[in-house]
Amino acid sequence: MLIKKHLKILGILLVVILITACGKTEDKNPKPTNEEAKLEAAMKSIASKFYDEKIRAKVIGMDNQIIYLKDIEENGYDISKIIDPKDGTTCDKEKSYAVVKAENPSEIDYDKIKYTVENHLVCANYSSP
């Protein structure tokens, strides 16, 4: 009788623990901080400007054009806003890049090519999601 009572209590405790523990999940895609969002926006902006001014008219029917941060800087663009949001150091110029993805890659008229920019930033304390 005493064993059955202990087993019931143990069973109830186990169910309570499982219910409370299962409700907590780790966010695999945490919302970026304000500084991280500014960094991502700055990289997209500068990569778009670089693509529009240096690449767009020279490439026809492209898709997935990769633009490294070092290439942007070497072409005279200001990358001072592409810094680690936690310590203020410049993101890795060799590993950080943006991918320009054409929405209509078969378009021949480069003025009509619509695109999106996807960042791949690597900084000391931050990496693009």
Buried (B, 14 or more C-beta within 10 A) or exposed (E): EEEEEEEEEEEEEEEEEEEEEEEEEEEEEEEBEEEBEBBBEBBBEBBBEBBEEBBBEEBEEBBEBEBBBBBBBEEEBEBEEBBBBEEEEBBBBEBBBBBBBBEEEEBEEBEEBEBEBEBBBBBBEBBBE
